[in-house]
Amino acid sequence: MPIFTALMEERSVTRAAERLGMTQPALSNALSRLRVMLRDQLFIRERYGIQPTPVALELAPGIAEALARLDDAVLGQQEFEPASAERLLTIAPNGYVEFVLVPAIVARLRQVAPGIRLRLTPYSNDLVETGVTSGTTALVLGRIPDPPDNLVVQHLMDEGLACVVRTDHPEIGGSLTREEFERLRHVNVVPPGRMRAGLFQALAEQKLRREVAISVTNFFAVAEMVAVTDLCATLPELICRRLAHDPRLKVLPLPVDLGTFPVEMGWHVRYRHDPAHRWLRSLIAEMAELVGRPPRWRAT
């Protein structure tokens, strides 16, 4: 049954074998026995992997639930001591979370669980690529629209937006009007996920025009770009709060309200009751509340 689940989630014999620590021939033999037992092909080989048959799709929810209950029964008996635990956990934060939240998480781990190490893997629109849908990655952090059935999603916080320009900008003073926003040229951050679509949609709903001069792939590039040009950047408020400490930059409220976007945490159902995972999720939620607790930046 774990082999069936791995094949269903990975849609690849190679990846399923790697995940289970098996050779491909051993996994193929096990699949042959499953086919005899269940009287169905279960998985059909295609050009880019394998696809489940209708019978496999019908069986999958029940098998996954049975394995999850078994995991709950076993893991629920285990104890977890953060101060003495030695463990490596993989998480997949998006660029925003990596900038805003991960440093606080790492600092807290050093204080209360120095043996817990984190490995960061790239965030992706395709949750399968992050490894969270197969359980090889402990958590995905960011915006998680349309999660699959085997993913549990927890809301961490909501985040707003503000603008950043250079302190000695020749055209912008202590505030930013709608006309000034539309006259400026802008730096656009192109993150993965739905935040990009959400920002463009929010601008369209407010009929606010934005001329993009350059698009960058991460938030780290924005500060230097804005500091040496007359460009403007629209960024999450918590990132703006950090950039406000740079004397070269000034942060201004948007001329219109573009709303907020959610920051979420998702994990595979098999880790619902894993003591180490539950503890890490609790710590991350605590850090998200702490990081987002100060009042949002406002112009004075």
N, C-alpha and C positions, 0 to 999 in steps of 0.2 A: 503493500500500500504506500509506503514512503517513496518507492520508485515510481509508482503511478503518479503521485502528487508532484514529484520533481519533474517528470516529463510534461505534465500538464502545465506547470508554471514556467518552465524554461523553454518549452517548445523546441528543444534541441537535445539529441542524444549525447553529444559531446559535453554540453554545459551541465546536463543532469548528472552525467558520470563524474565530472569534476566536483560538483556540489556534494555528491554522496561518497566521494573518495573511492570510486570503483573504476575498473577498466571498462572501456566501451564494450568489449566482448561479454564481460560478466553482466553488464546492464542489459545488453541485447538478449542474453539467455534468460534473464529474469523477465524481460518483457514477453518473450515467447511463452513462458509459463503462465504469465498473466492472461495472454490471449487465449490459451487453452482453457484456463479456469473460467474466464468470463465469456468465452465463446464469441469473441469479437476482435477485429484487428486493433481497436483502441486508438492507434496513432498511424497516420498515413504519411509516408515520407514525401516531401515536396522539395522544390528547388532550394528554398531557403529555410530548411528545418523540417519539422513535423507538425501536423495538424490533427487535433483530436476528432474522432468519429462522433456521430450523434450519441452513441451509447456511452462513450467516454465522457462527453459533456453532461449527460444525465447522471452518471455515477459520481462525478467530481465533487459536488457539494456535500454529499453524504460521507464520502471518504475523508474529505478535508475536515469536516466536523468531528468525525470519529477520532482522527489523529490529534486534533486540537484538544479534545477531551482527555485523551491519553497523556498529552503533554501537560495539561493542567494538573492532572492527578499526580504525575511524577514530580514536576517542578514545584508544585505547591508544598511538597515535603522538604524541599531544600531550604537551607538558610543562607543568607548573604550578609557578610560583614564588610561594609565599604572600606573601613580603615585598613583591613588586612588582605582584601581581595586583590588578585593579580589577573587581569583580563584585558584583552584587546577587543574593542567594539568599533564597528564601522558605521559611520553616519554619512548621509548625503545632504548637506545644506546647500541651498541656492546662494548666489552671490551676496544677496542682502543679509541673510542669516550669518554667513561666514564673516562678513564685515562687522555686523552689529552685535551678534549674540555669542558666537563661538569663543571669542577671547574670554568673555565672562564665564562661560562653562568650563573652559580649561583651567582658569584661575581657581575656580571653586573646587574642581577635582583635585588640584594640587594640595588644597587645604584638607579635604575630608577623605579623599580616596586616592592617594598618590600612586597606587598600583594599577589604577584603571587608566588605560591608554586609549586614545581615540585615533582612528584612521579615517580621513576624509576622502570620499569618492565623489566624482563629479555628479552634480544634480542634472537631471535631464527631463525634457518633456515626457519622454517615454519612461514610465516608472519601472518597466522591466529592465531597462538598461542600468538603473541605479542599484538593482539587486534587492530592493525592498519587497517586491512582490513574491520573490522566491525565499526570502528570509535570510539571504547571505549578508544583507545590510540591515543593521538593527533599526535605523530610523531614517526617514526622509523629512527634511525641514524646509518649509517654504510655503508656496501656495499649491494646494493639492485638489484641483478640480476633478470631478468624476472619478473618484477612487474605485478600484475593483473591489469585489465582494470580500476578498481575503485581506483587506487593509482596514485597520482601525485608524480613524483620524480624530485628533484632538485640536480644538482651537486654542491658540496661545495668546494672541493679541491682535488688535487692529492698528494699522499704521496709516498716517496721513502723508501729505506731500508739502514741500516748500521749494523755494528757489534759491540758487547760489549764484552770485556774481563777484567779480573782484572788487576789493574795497575801494579802490580809486577809479571805479568805472566812470568814464566821462559823462554818461547819460543818465545814470541811475543814482538817486539819493537814498533817503531812508525808507522808501516804500516803492512799490512797483504797481503801476496802473495797468489796466487792460491794454491800453494803447501801447505802452512801453513794452509789455510782454510780447505783443504781436510784432512790434518793430524790431526787437532783438533777434539775433540769430542764436541757435541753441545747440548744445551738446545733448545727444540722445544716447541713453544707455540701453543696450539691447540684451536684456537678460533672457534666460529660458523661461518657459511657462507662460501663464496667462497675464502676468503683470503688464507686459508690453501691450497686449491687446486692451487691457483694462485702462491704461493711461490714454491711449489713442481714443478709446470710446468715451472716456470722461471729457477729454478735450472737445470731441465732436458734440457731445450733449450740451456743453456750455457754449458751443459755437466759438471756441477760442482757437485762433490760428497759431501755429508754431512752425517757424521756418527752421528746419534742421540743417545745420552746417556740417556736422560730423557725427557719426555714430561710433561709440566705443563698446567694448564687450564686457566691461566690468566697472564697478564703482571706483576702484582704486585710481583709474586714469583720469577721473573727472577733475579732482582738485587742481592738479598741475595744468590741465587744459584750460580751466576757467581762470586760474591765477595769472596767466600770461596772455590772455586774449580778452576781447570784449564780449565773449559768449556768455550765455546763461544756461544753467542746468536745472531741471526739475527733478528733485530727488526725495526719497523717503525722509521724514522728519528726523528720525533717530540718526541717520547718516548726516543730515544737515547739522544736527546738534554737535557732532564731533568735528565737522569742518568749521564750525563757528569759532573754534579755538585757534584756527590758523589766521594770523593777522592780515594775511593777504586777501582773505575772503570775507564776504558778509552774506548773511542769510536773511531772506525776506519772505514774508507770507505771499502766497499766490494771490493774484487779483480777484480770483473767483474760487469757490469751494469745489474741489474736484473729488471730494469724498475720501474714503479710506479703502485699504485692501487688507485681507486677512493674512495672518501668519499662522501656519498650521504645522502639526507634527503627525506623521503617519507611521504605522508599524504593522508587521504581519500578525495575523490573529494568533499564531502559535506562541507569540511572546506576551500574550495578555497577562499571564501569571508568572512569568519567569522573574524571580526575585531581583536579579541584577538589572534586567531591562526595566522593570517597574521602578526601581530606585533611580536609574538614569533618567527616565521620563519625568519623574517627580522633580529631580534636580533641574532639568531643562525648563520645566514649567515655572519653577521658582525663579530661575534666572531671567526668564522672559518677563515675569511680573516685575522683578526688580529693575531691569533695564528700561522697561517702558513706564515705570512709575512716575518719574519727574514730569511736571507739566510740560506739554508740548511747547516748543520754541515759539515765541511770539515777538514781533517787533516792539521796541520800546521807544 
